C-alpha cells in the first residue's frame, strides 16, 4: 500500500458494483479509510479492501434521501473521525436502454435527476459541516463523456451529467474559501461486469473502442488514477475542473 491518502477518510457512493468498487479500492490502497455507500449491500467491496490490508465499512444509503445522507455523513465521522474525500459516484445509468426523448417517461426523468443530481448535491451539502471544520476537503463528482458528445437516445441521463459539471464549477467557486476543492471525472463507456452481461452492450463496447485514440475498451481500473490524483494533495491547486478519462475519444 502507498500512503498519499494516509490519515484521510473517504466516502464513495455507489460503490457496491460497477465502477465504484475500483474507486474505493484505489483510495484504500493509498491509505484512506473508506466508507462504502450504496442502495445495495457493499460487503464485497469492504472485503476486498480488508483483504488488501485496508480499512473500510459499508452503509446502505439512497443518496436521493436527505435523511439517509445525513446519517451517512454522521456515521462516517463517528466511525473514522472525519470526512476528507467524497466521491459522488452513485447514479442511475446501467439499467437504461436507448430510448427516444419523446418516449422517456416523466418518472424516469425525475428518478434520474433525483439520484444523479440531487443525490450529489445532498451528499456535498451534508459533508460541508465536517469539511469546513477541517478546513479541507476533496469532492469528486462523476460526470460523463456523453455530455461532450451529445449522445442521443438517453437525454435524461446526459442532462443529469451536464448538471453535474455545472454544479462542479459553481461549488468550486463557492467552497474554495473553505479549503474545499471540487472537481469532476467524466468517464467514457466503461466495461463493467453488469454491462458485459447485457446482450445489447458487448458490441457497443467493441465499437466504442475503435473510436478512441487508445483503441481498446475502458475498464474500471482506468479511472482509479484520476480519482486518486483528485483526492490527494497532488491536486490541491486544482478545482472546478472536469477531467475526461476515455482513452482519447473526447478531446476536451
Residue, then its C-alpha position, 0 to 999 in steps of 0.5 A: x500500500x502507498x500512503x498519499x491518502x494516509x490519515x484521510x477518510x473517504x466516502x464513495x457512493x455507489x460503490x457496491x458494483x460497477x465502477x465504484x468498487x475500483x474507486x474505493x479500492x484505489x483510495x484504500x490502497x493509498x491509505x484512506x479509510x473508506x466508507x462504502x455507500x450504496x442502495x445495495x449491500x457493499x460487503x464485497x467491496x469492504x472485503x476486498x479492501x480488508x483483504x488488501x490490508x485496508x480499512x473500510x465499512x459499508x452503509x446502505x444509503x439512497x443518496x436521493x434521501x436527505x435523511x439517509x445522507x445525513x446519517x451517512x455523513x454522521x456515521x462516517x465521522x463517528x466511525x473514522x473521525x472525519x470526512x476528507x474525500x467524497x466521491x459522488x459516484x452513485x447514479x442511475x445509468x446501467x439499467x437504461x436502454x436507448x430510448x427516444x426523448x419523446x418516449x422517456x417517461x416523466x418518472x424516469x426523468x425525475x428518478x434520474x435527476x433525483x439520484x444523479x443530481x440531487x443525490x450529489x448535491x445532498x451528499x456535498x451539502x451534508x459533508x460541508x459541516x465536517x469539511x469546513x471544520x477541517x478546513x479541507x476537503x476533496x469532492x469528486x463528482x462523476x460526470x460523463x463523456x456523453x455530455x461532450x458528445x451529445x449522445x442521443x437516445x438517453x437525454x435524461x441521463x446526459x442532462x443529469x451529467x451536464x448538471x453535474x459539471x455545472x454544479x462542479x464549477x459553481x461549488x468550486x467557486x463557492x467552497x474554495x474559501x473553505x479549503x474545499x476543492x471540487x472537481x469532476x471525472x467524466x468517464x467514457x463507456x466503461x466495461x463493467x461486469x453488469x454491462x458485459x452481461x447485457x446482450x445489447x452492450x458487448x458490441x457497443x463496447x467493441x465499437x466504442x473502442x475503435x473510436x478512441x485514440x487508445x483503441x481498446x475498451x475502458x475498464x474500471x481500473x482506468x479511472x482509479x488514477x484520476x480519482x486518486x490524483x483528485x483526492x490527494x494533495x497532488x491536486x490541491x491547486x486544482x478545482x472546478x475542473x472536469x477531467x475526461x478519462x476515455x482513452x482519447x475519444x473526447x478531446x476536451 
